[in-house]
Amino acid sequence: MAQLLRAPSAPSLVGLEEELTCSICLCVFESPVTTPCGHNFCLPCLEMTWSGLLRNFCCPQCRSSFDSRPELKKNTVLCRVVEQFQSTQGEPAGKKKGLGDATTTTTSSSSSSRPSVACDSCLEKVADKTCLTCMASFCPEHLRPHQESPAFKGHQLVPPVKDLQSRKCQTHQKLLDFYCKEHNSCICCFCLVTHKACATVPLQEAKEEKESQLKQRLTELYALSEKALQSLDQVRVQQKQTSDTANRKLDLLKAEFLEIIALIEEEEKEAVKTVLAEEKRVRDKYEYVYKVLGKKKTEIQGARDQIEVTLTEDDDITFLKKAAKLRQLPIKDVFIPKLELDQNLIHTVYQKAFGLKENVKQFLSQPQEMKKEGAAQWKPKPFVQPGAKIAAARAAKRDEPPSASSQEKKAEEDAAAADTKQRRRPAKRSQSPNQRARSSSRPQAANPSITLESFLSKSREELLEFATKFTLDFNTAHKKVLLSERNTKISVSETPQNYAQHPQRFTYCSQVVAFQCFKRGIHYWEVELEHNTFCGVGVCYGSMARQGAESRLGRNSSSWCIEWFNSRISAWHNDVEKCLPNTKLKKIGVLLNYDGGFVIFFGVCEKLILLYKFRAQFTEALYPAFWVFSSGATISLCQLK
């Protein structure tokens, strides 16, 4: 009877696999039971779902709630259908059992390629199949009950699975068939209940997805690694280029310094040669005087010997005859002419060397921003060996007429010599021809009167755009001048200061000049006066005399100033006084436009008051200069922002 029922129903069960699957474990029903709402589940699955609940029982599929736990009864009809379906699914396996030797050989060869798994029953032979229902592996002998007994027809047999225990869920002892993306863990079919709100996929699908992600990541890492290698090569190339550039710059820098050293050494040789030539000239004159005096000494000695011989004569007649023959040499004191080195020449050479040193020191001590500004105008030039350059310059001096640059240089040297001699001349004098030539060779400012008028109309805020900071040079301060507050305040000291000897120090008037000088551009500074009964503020050339009456500010052609003398205020230049209206201002502003050729003195209060203005064609670098005389008078440099 069972065979008659099974035979016609077999074809109709082919498409019922989905209907015979539990919605909890997604496997064919195992001991199916029916809930009051009419849905079927595996008895173990439903028992595990409702385990630990005392109330609020509900159907896992339709969510129908029950007041109490329903009494579950086995669905015998569904059990019979499931058994019939599993028997039809197991027939192909039985047919495989009846295949010929070729099939057996193929199976054994394929099984030999798989990793060997020991039988869980005998623990000796190699397992042929793994039962996912029993969660054990069996050799062919112990697999016979699964193949022959109807009780094992519903068990799922697969090829041997290695490490089966590690592939089981530790909680439900079921095979891990699913993967939870939310928790990144492998789960079994029973775990799906607790992970029902998570995104779960079969293991194979999860593996394929992860493989795809890792392959894409690996491709990105390969590309990133290639890019990193290219970047490393690029860094090495840039590093080599930087080293090559630095080496080239170092070579150019060394060449420039070698040229500077060679030029300075040449200048030193010329200066030493000049001084030695002057020393030889005076020494030769002394040699000549020495010879003349020696000759005169010999003559005197000879005359003395003749007189002594004559005095020894006893005969009167012979004595008188010998005395008459004696030469009457003039008896005069021995005279040594005054021979001195040309101090003007030596001072000129020294002044030139000192000026070179001061220029180098000033350039090296100026702020880095000014150096960069000056360096921006520099252009590289081809390097010439220092010796070749000097030799070429000498040859050009011998064989060619002087060029414009050499003429200008000679004019500057002549002007420097003239400025040196100017110290020993009367204060009132005009410029030398060389100075006038040098002044005429300088570019004239475009319409300086308009420039001057435009500055007279500017406010203090506009003039502060040209604010300049400087300090005072203690090497120029008179011994009665006391410098304080980091060389920005001047006062008169009752006791002479212990300053070292210096050729630039003032020795006649209690004056001091700034350490910085101005050779171009527009500059503005302010000073504050206290007890200004005897003091002065102005500008001067660096070549202004340091000794004598003409070394006072305004008493020569090298300085311009305004001066307070008791209650009288005057403007001084070239020893010419211009009386100014009296004012009680305590702060004075000075504007110097070197290129425009003028310097303006303002009284600083709520509004600028013009005190006096000078126009001049400046031919040398200008230094801010100050004079204090009375005790208590102070001049302080204002720190402008």
C-alpha positions in Angstrom: 0.0 0.0 0.0 2.8 2.4 0.9 4.5 1.5 -2.4 1.4 2.3 -4.3 1.0 5.7 -2.5 4.7 6.5 -3.0 5.0 5.7 -6.7 2.4 8.1 -8.1 3.2 10.9 -5.6 6.9 11.0 -6.3 6.7 13.3 -9.3 4.4 15.7 -7.5 6.9 16.3 -4.7 9.7 17.6 -6.9 8.7 21.2 -6.5 7.7 21.1 -2.8 11.1 21.7 -1.3 10.3 25.3 -0.5 7.0 24.4 1.1 8.7 21.7 3.2 11.3 24.1 4.6 11.2 25.5 8.2 11.2 29.3 8.2 13.4 29.4 11.3 16.3 27.1 10.3 15.6 27.2 6.5 16.1 23.4 6.4 13.6 20.6 5.6 11.2 20.0 8.5 12.4 17.9 11.4 9.6 16.6 13.6 7.2 19.3 12.3 4.6 20.8 14.6 1.7 23.2 13.8 0.9 26.4 15.8 -2.7 27.5 16.5 -2.3 30.1 13.7 -1.7 27.2 11.2 2.1 27.6 10.5 4.5 24.7 10.6 7.9 24.7 12.3 10.5 22.2 13.4 9.9 21.2 17.0 13.5 21.9 18.1 13.4 25.3 16.4 10.2 26.4 18.0 11.3 25.1 21.4 14.5 27.1 21.2 12.6 30.2 20.0 10.2 30.0 23.0 12.8 28.9 25.5 13.0 31.2 28.6 9.6 32.9 27.8 6.9 32.8 30.4 4.4 34.9 28.4 4.0 36.9 25.2 4.3 33.8 23.0 4.0 34.6 19.3 4.3 32.9 16.0 7.8 33.4 14.4 6.2 33.8 11.0 3.0 35.9 11.3 3.7 37.3 14.8 0.3 36.1 16.1 0.4 36.3 19.9 -1.0 33.7 22.3 -2.1 34.2 25.9 -0.3 31.0 27.1 2.1 28.7 25.6 0.3 26.6 23.0 0.3 22.8 23.2 2.4 21.6 20.3 1.4 18.3 18.6 3.3 16.5 15.9 1.8 16.9 12.4 1.8 13.3 11.3 0.7 14.0 7.8 3.4 16.5 7.2 6.0 14.1 8.8 4.9 11.5 6.2 5.3 14.0 3.4 8.7 15.1 4.6 9.8 11.5 4.8 8.5 10.7 1.3 10.3 13.9 0.0 13.6 12.9 1.6 13.4 9.4 0.2 12.9 10.8 -3.3 15.9 13.1 -2.8 18.0 10.2 -1.6 17.4 8.0 -4.7 20.1 9.5 -6.9 22.6 8.7 -4.1 21.4 5.1 -4.1 21.7 4.9 -7.8 25.3 6.1 -7.5 25.9 3.2 -5.2 25.1 0.8 -8.0 27.5 2.3 -10.5 30.4 0.4 -12.0 34.0 0.2 -11.1 34.8 3.3 -13.1 32.6 5.4 -11.0 34.2 4.0 -7.8 37.7 4.7 -9.2 36.7 8.3 -10.0 35.3 8.8 -6.5 38.3 7.4 -4.9 40.6 9.5 -7.0 38.6 12.6 -6.3 38.5 11.7 -2.6 42.3 11.3 -2.6 42.7 14.9 -3.7 40.7 16.1 -0.7 42.3 16.3 2.8 41.9 13.0 4.7 39.5 13.1 7.6 39.4 10.3 10.3 36.2 8.4 11.0 34.6 9.6 14.2 33.5 6.0 15.0 36.6 4.0 14.6 39.1 6.8 14.6 41.3 4.8 12.3 40.0 4.7 8.8 39.6 7.6 6.5 36.1 9.1 6.5 34.1 8.9 3.2 31.2 11.1 4.2 30.3 13.7 6.8 26.7 13.7 8.2 25.6 17.3 8.9 22.7 15.9 10.9 24.8 13.8 13.2 27.7 16.3 12.9 30.2 13.4 12.5 32.3 11.8 9.8 32.1 8.1 8.9 34.2 5.6 6.9 32.4 3.4 4.3 31.8 0.7 6.9 30.3 2.9 9.5 28.4 4.8 6.8 26.3 1.8 5.9 23.5 2.5 8.5 23.0 5.9 6.8 22.8 4.3 3.4 20.6 1.3 4.3 18.5 2.2 7.3 15.3 4.2 6.6 15.8 6.0 9.9 18.8 7.9 8.5 17.3 8.8 5.1 16.6 12.3 6.3 20.3 12.9 7.2 22.3 15.2 5.0 25.6 13.6 3.7 28.4 15.7 2.2 32.0 15.0 1.4 34.3 14.8 4.4 34.6 18.1 6.3 37.9 18.7 8.1 37.9 20.4 11.5 34.2 19.8 11.8 34.2 20.9 15.5 35.5 24.3 14.6 32.8 24.7 12.0 30.0 24.1 14.5 28.2 26.7 16.5 29.4 26.5 20.1 25.9 27.3 21.3 23.6 25.2 19.2 26.1 22.6 17.9 24.9 23.2 14.4 27.0 23.8 11.3 27.9 27.4 10.6 26.1 28.1 7.4 25.5 31.9 7.5 27.5 35.1 8.1 26.2 38.2 10.0 27.5 41.4 8.4 26.5 43.5 11.4 28.6 41.4 13.9 31.2 40.1 11.4 30.7 36.5 12.7 29.6 33.1 11.3 26.3 31.8 12.7 24.2 28.7 12.4 20.6 28.3 11.4 19.4 28.6 15.0 21.4 31.8 15.5 19.3 33.4 12.7 16.6 33.9 15.4 18.7 36.2 17.5 20.2 37.9 14.3 16.8 38.3 12.6 17.3 42.1 12.6 20.8 41.8 11.1 21.9 41.4 7.5 22.8 37.8 7.0 23.9 35.9 3.9 25.1 32.4 3.3 28.8 31.6 3.9 29.6 31.2 0.2 28.1 34.5 -0.8 29.8 36.2 2.1 33.1 34.7 1.1 32.7 35.8 -2.5 31.8 39.3 -1.4 34.8 39.5 1.0 37.1 38.1 -1.8 35.8 40.8 -4.1 36.4 43.5 -1.5 39.9 42.2 -0.7 40.9 41.9 -4.4 39.7 45.5 -4.9 41.7 46.6 -1.8 44.7 44.7 -3.0 44.5 46.4 -6.4 44.3 49.8 -4.6 47.3 48.8 -2.4 49.3 47.8 -5.5 48.5 51.2 -7.1 49.4 53.0 -3.9 52.6 51.0 -3.6 53.6 51.9 -7.1 52.8 55.6 -6.4 54.9 55.4 -3.2 57.8 54.0 -5.2 57.5 56.8 -7.7 57.3 59.3 -4.9 60.5 57.8 -3.3 62.3 58.1 -6.7 61.0 61.7 -7.1 62.2 62.6 -3.6 65.7 61.2 -4.3 65.8 63.1 -7.6 64.7 66.3 -5.9 67.2 65.7 -3.1 70.0 65.3 -5.7 68.8 68.4 -7.6 68.8 70.4 -4.3 72.4 69.2 -3.5 73.6 70.1 -7.0 72.0 73.5 -6.8 73.4 74.1 -3.3 76.9 73.0 -4.5 76.7 75.4 -7.5 75.6 78.2 -5.2 78.5 77.4 -2.8 80.9 77.5 -5.7 79.6 80.9 -6.8 79.6 82.1 -3.2 83.2 80.9 -2.6 84.2 82.6 -5.9 82.6 85.9 -4.8 84.3 85.8 -1.4 87.6 84.9 -3.1 87.2 87.9 -5.3 86.3 90.1 -2.3 89.3 88.8 -0.4 91.5 89.4 -3.5 90.3 92.9 -3.9 90.7 93.7 -0.2 94.2 92.2 -0.3 95.0 94.3 -3.4 93.7 97.4 -1.6 95.8 96.4 1.5 98.9 96.0 -0.7 98.3 99.5 -2.3 97.8 101.1 1.1 100.8 99.4 2.6 102.8 100.3 -0.5 101.8 104.0 -0.2 102.8 104.1 3.5 106.0 102.3 2.8 106.8 104.6 0.0 106.2 107.6 2.2 108.3 106.1 4.9 111.1 105.4 2.4 110.9 109.0 1.2 111.4 110.4 4.7 114.0 107.8 5.5 116.0 108.7 2.4 115.9 112.3 3.5 117.2 111.3 6.9 120.0 109.4 5.2 120.9 112.5 3.2 120.9 114.6 6.3 123.0 112.0 8.1 125.6 112.2 5.3 125.7 116.0 5.3 126.1 116.0 9.0 128.8 113.4 8.8 130.7 115.4 6.2 130.3 118.5 8.3 131.6 116.6 11.4 134.7 115.5 9.4 135.3 119.1 8.3 135.0 120.3 11.9 137.3 117.6 13.1 139.9 118.5 10.4 139.8 122.2 11.3 140.1 121.3 15.0 143.2 119.1 14.2 144.8 121.9 12.2 144.3 124.4 15.0 145.7 122.0 17.5 148.8 121.5 15.4 149.3 125.2 14.9 149.0 125.8 18.6 152.0 123.5 19.2 154.3 125.7 17.1 156.8 127.6 19.2 158.3 129.9 16.6 156.3 133.1 16.3 156.8 133.7 12.6 156.0 130.1 11.7 153.0 130.2 14.0 151.6 133.3 12.4 152.1 132.0 8.9 150.3 128.7 9.7 147.5 130.6 11.5 147.0 132.8 8.5 146.5 129.8 6.3 143.8 128.3 8.4 140.2 128.5 6.9 137.8 130.5 8.9 134.8 128.1 9.1 131.5 129.6 10.3 130.8 128.4 13.8 127.1 127.4 13.9 125.0 125.0 15.8 124.3 121.7 14.2 120.9 121.9 12.6 118.6 118.9 12.0 115.8 119.7 9.6 112.3 118.7 10.6 111.3 115.7 8.5 107.9 114.2 9.0 105.6 111.8 7.2 102.9 113.3 5.2 100.1 112.9 7.7 97.5 113.9 5.2 98.5 111.1 2.9 98.6 108.5 5.7 95.3 109.7 7.1 93.7 109.5 3.7 94.9 105.9 3.4 93.7 105.0 6.9 90.4 106.8 6.4 89.8 104.8 3.2 90.5 101.5 5.0 88.4 102.6 8.0 85.5 103.6 5.8 85.7 100.2 4.0 85.6 98.5 7.4 82.7 100.6 8.6 80.7 99.9 5.4 81.2 96.2 5.7 80.4 96.2 9.4 77.3 98.3 8.8 76.1 96.0 6.0 76.6 92.9 8.1 74.9 94.4 11.2 71.8 95.7 9.3 68.5 93.8 9.5 68.0 90.8 7.3 65.1 92.5 5.5 67.4 95.3 4.2 70.0 92.8 3.1 67.3 91.0 1.1 66.1 94.3 -0.4 69.7 95.0 -1.4 70.2 91.5 -2.7 67.1 91.7 -4.9 69.0 94.2 -7.2 72.0 91.9 -7.5 72.4 90.0 -10.8 74.8 87.1 -11.2 77.9 87.8 -13.3 80.4 85.4 -14.8 83.2 84.6 -12.4 86.7 85.8 -13.2 89.7 84.7 -11.2 90.7 87.4 -8.8 94.2 87.6 -10.1 93.1 87.8 -13.7 90.5 90.5 -12.9 93.1 92.7 -11.1 95.7 92.2 -13.8 93.1 93.1 -16.5 92.2 96.2 -14.5 95.9 97.2 -14.2 96.4 96.6 -17.9 93.4 98.7 -18.7 94.8 101.5 -16.6 98.1 101.4 -18.4 97.0 100.9 -22.0 93.5 102.5 -22.3 92.2 106.0 -21.5 90.3 106.1 -18.2 86.7 105.1 -18.6 83.7 106.9 -17.1 83.6 104.6 -14.1 87.3 105.0 -13.4 87.0 108.8 -13.7 84.1 108.7 -11.3 86.2 106.6 -8.9 89.1 108.9 -9.2 86.8 111.8 -8.5 85.5 110.1 -5.4 89.0 109.5 -4.2 90.0 113.1 -4.8 86.8 114.2 -3.0 87.7 112.1 0.0 91.2 113.6 0.1 89.7 117.0 -0.2 87.3 116.3 2.6 90.2 115.2 4.8 92.2 118.4 4.0 89.0 120.3 4.7 89.5 119.7 8.5 92.6 121.9 8.5 91.1 124.7 6.5 89.0 127.7 7.8 85.4 126.8 8.3 83.9 129.1 5.7 84.9 127.8 2.3 83.2 126.5 -0.9 83.3 123.0 -2.3 86.4 121.8 -4.1 86.2 121.3 -7.9 86.3 117.6 -7.4 83.3 117.8 -5.0 81.4 119.9 -7.5 82.2 117.5 -10.2 81.0 114.6 -8.1 77.9 116.5 -7.2 77.2 117.3 -10.8 77.6 113.7 -11.8 74.9 112.6 -9.4 71.3 112.3 -10.8 69.2 115.3 -9.8 65.9 114.7 -8.2 63.0 115.5 -10.4 61.8 119.0 -9.4 62.8 118.9 -5.7 60.9 122.0 -4.8 57.6 120.3 -5.6 58.8 117.3 -3.6 59.7 119.6 -0.7 56.3 121.4 -0.7 54.5 118.1 -0.9 56.2 116.9 2.3 55.5 120.2 4.1 51.7 119.6 3.6 51.8 116.0 4.9 50.5 115.1 8.4 52.5 113.4 11.1 50.6 110.1 10.4 51.7 110.3 6.8 55.3 111.0 7.8 55.3 108.0 10.2 55.3 105.8 7.1 58.9 106.7 6.7 59.8 106.1 10.4 63.4 105.0 10.9 65.0 103.4 13.9 68.7 103.8 14.8 71.1 103.8 17.7 74.0 106.0 18.7 77.6 105.1 18.0 79.6 105.2 21.3 82.8 105.2 19.3 82.0 108.8 18.3 80.7 110.1 21.6 82.7 112.8 23.4 84.0 111.8 26.8 81.5 114.1 28.5 78.6 112.5 26.6 76.8 109.8 28.6 74.8 107.3 26.6 72.0 105.3 28.3 68.9 103.2 27.6 70.7 101.1 25.0 72.4 104.0 23.3 69.1 105.9 22.6 69.5 108.7 25.3 72.1 111.4 25.5 73.1 113.5 28.5 76.1 115.4 29.8 78.3 113.7 32.4 80.0 115.7 35.1 83.0 113.3 35.0 84.6 112.2 31.8 83.7 108.7 30.6 86.4 106.1 30.2 86.0 105.7 26.5 88.7 104.0 24.5 90.7 106.0 21.9 89.0 106.0 18.5 89.7 108.1 15.4 86.0 108.9 15.0 85.5 110.2 18.5 84.7 113.9 19.0 87.3 115.7 21.1 86.2 119.3 20.9 82.4 119.4 21.4 80.2 117.1 23.4 78.6 115.5 20.4 77.7 112.0 19.1 76.4 110.6 15.8 74.3 107.6 15.0 75.6 104.2 14.2 73.5 103.9 11.0 73.8 106.1 8.0 71.5 106.9 5.1 72.7 106.9 1.5 69.3 107.0 -0.3 65.6 107.1 0.3 63.3 109.0 2.8 63.7 108.8 6.5 61.9 110.3 9.5 62.7 110.2 13.2 61.7 112.2 16.3 63.6 113.2 19.5 62.4 114.4 22.8 64.3 117.2 24.6 64.5 118.0 28.3 66.0 121.2 29.7 66.9 122.2 26.2 69.0 125.3 27.0 72.2 124.1 25.2 71.6 121.3 22.7 71.4 120.7 19.0 69.8 118.2 16.6 71.0 117.7 13.0 72.6 115.6 10.3 76.2 115.4 9.1 78.6 113.6 6.8 80.8 110.9 8.2 83.8 112.8 7.1 83.0 115.8 9.3 86.0 116.9 11.4 86.3 115.4 14.9 88.7 118.0 16.3 88.8 121.7 16.5 86.2 124.5 16.4 85.0 123.4 12.9 83.9 120.0 14.3 80.9 121.6 15.9 77.5 120.9 14.2 76.6 123.6 11.7 80.0 125.2 11.8 81.1 123.5 8.6 79.8 122.6 5.1 79.4 118.9 6.2 76.5 119.4 8.7 73.0 120.9 9.1 71.3 121.5 12.4 69.0 123.6 14.6 70.4 124.7 17.9 69.1 125.9 21.3 71.4 128.4 22.9 69.7 129.7 26.1 66.4 131.1 24.8 67.6 131.5 21.2 66.9 129.0 18.5 69.0 129.0 15.3 69.5 127.0 12.2 73.2 126.5 11.3 75.0 125.3 8.1 78.5 126.2 6.9 79.0 128.5 9.9 76.0 130.6 8.9 73.3 131.3 11.5 69.6 131.8 10.8 67.6 132.9 13.8 64.3 131.1 14.3 61.1 132.1 16.3 61.3 130.9 19.8 59.2 127.9 20.7 58.7 125.8 23.8 58.2 122.5 22.0 59.9 119.5 23.6 59.6 117.1 20.6 61.4 117.6 17.3 60.8 115.7 14.1 63.5 115.4 11.4 62.6 114.4 7.8 65.5 113.5 5.4 64.9 113.1 1.7 68.3 112.1 0.5 67.4 111.7 -3.2 65.3 114.9 -3.1 68.1 116.8 -1.5 66.5 118.4 1.5 66.1 118.0 5.3 63.2 119.5 7.3 63.0 120.1 11.0 59.4 120.1 12.5 58.1 120.9 15.9 55.8 118.0 17.0 52.6 118.7 18.8 49.0 118.2 17.9 50.0 119.6 14.5 53.4 119.7 12.9 55.1 123.1 13.0 57.8 123.9 10.4 61.0 125.1 12.2 63.4 125.2 9.3 64.3 123.4 6.0 67.6 123.0 4.2 68.2 122.2 0.5 71.4 120.6 -0.6 72.8 118.1 -3.0 74.1 115.4 -0.7 77.4 113.8 -1.8 78.1 111.5 1.1 76.2 109.2 3.5 74.4 111.2 6.2 74.4 110.4 9.9 71.9 111.8 12.5 74.0 114.0 14.9 73.4 115.5 18.3 75.0 118.1 20.6 74.4 118.6 24.3 76.3 121.1 26.6 74.4 122.1 29.7 74.1 119.8 32.7 70.6 118.3 32.8 69.9 118.6 29.1 68.9 115.3 27.6 68.0 114.1 24.1 66.0 110.9 23.8 65.3 109.0 20.5 61.6 108.3 20.2 60.6 104.7 19.3 58.2 105.3 16.4 55.7 102.6 15.2 
